[in-house]
Amino acid sequence: MTDQRISLALIGCGGIAQSHWRGIQSDAPNVHVTAVVDTDAERAQAMAQQTGARAFTSLREALAEGAFDAVDIMLPHDQHEAAAVACFEAEKHVVLEKPMAMTLDACQCMQGLLALSSGHYHLFKQGLESTARRVPLLGRNLRS
Ligand SMILES: NC(=O)c1ccc[n+]([C@@H]2O[C@H](COP(=O)([O-])OP(=O)(O)OC[C@H]3O[C@@H](n4cnc5c(N)ncnc54)[C@H](O)[C@@H]3O)[C@@H](O)[C@H]2O)c1
């Protein structure tokens, strides 16, 4: 039988990557992590041991040699745009941690490329919703 799972590369193996990996394990049986990337070789190796995936120390190398359909980008904010554009150009599906990018122009550039999911997972938390009600501009941006 063919493997129907989505193969995923974790790009950035820092703090939030641990949460994503826990979520994948508990709630995403159709996701198969096949590559992990971090410029810190020890972090990449540690994540490779946890996930059973192949470790890379650069996104460029992973895109050239790795086998995956989608990427989960968990790099520092200022690297989101370049990493997402490189992944779109390699025809990968992209999940991107928040904040999407450093400027509105960069966000619009990325949205113009392909479908993208940006991880604002806390939008509907009670505290944030009540803040949004008190600050109209924030509320409008959250809902748009
Ligand atoms: N959704 C949320 O609730 C939430 C929570 C925390 C962080 N985040 C976001 O996730 C992103 C990462 O946050 P974090 O806390 O995991 O940061 P972190 O610093 O713990 O991890 C970032 C990792 O990226 C690696 N890295 C840096 N440049 C790289 C490159 N060019 N190629 C490959 N690896 C590289 C670093 O070595 C590090 O291991 C940030 O944008 C942050 O805002 C989201």
The ligand as a Gaussian input file, in Angstrom:
#p B3LYP/6-31G(d) Opt

LIG

0 1
 N        2.791000      30.274000      17.823000
 C        3.346000      30.535000      18.976000
 O        2.712000      30.534000      20.009000
 C        4.820000      30.790000      19.027000
 C        5.468000      30.611000      20.214000
 C        6.810000      30.783000      20.226000
 C        7.468000      31.148000      19.057000
 N        6.811000      31.365000      17.918000
 C        7.510000      31.789000      16.698000
 O        8.267000      30.718000      16.182000
 C        9.492000      31.223000      15.640000
 C       10.645000      30.508000      16.316000
 O       10.574000      30.734000      17.709000
 P       11.374000      29.825000      18.764000
 O       10.911000      30.294000      20.089000
 O       11.261000      28.379000      18.428000
 O       12.884000      30.341000      18.500000
 P       14.242000      29.593000      18.852000
 O       15.294000      30.638000      18.832000
 O       14.087000      28.728000      20.051000
 O       14.451000      28.622000      17.589000
 C       14.816000      29.066000      16.329000
 C       15.761000      28.010000      15.736000
 O       16.061000      28.390000      14.391000
 C       17.429000      28.073000      14.163000
 N       17.880000      28.882000      13.033000
 C       18.155000      30.223000      13.006000
 N       18.476000      30.603000      11.760000
 C       18.388000      29.490000      10.984000
 C       18.558000      29.239000       9.593000
 N       18.889000      30.221000       8.735000
 N       18.376000      27.983000       9.122000
 C       18.037000      26.970000       9.961000
 N       17.868000      27.144000      11.301000
 C       18.025000      28.388000      11.791000
 C       18.129000      28.393000      15.475000
 O       19.393000      27.729000      15.577000
 C       17.101000      27.908000      16.479000
 O       17.330000      26.546000      16.856000
 C        9.479000      32.725000      15.872000
 O        9.015000      33.402000      14.709000
 C        8.482000      32.902000      16.999000
 O        7.780000      34.131000      17.009000
 C        5.501000      31.162000      17.893000

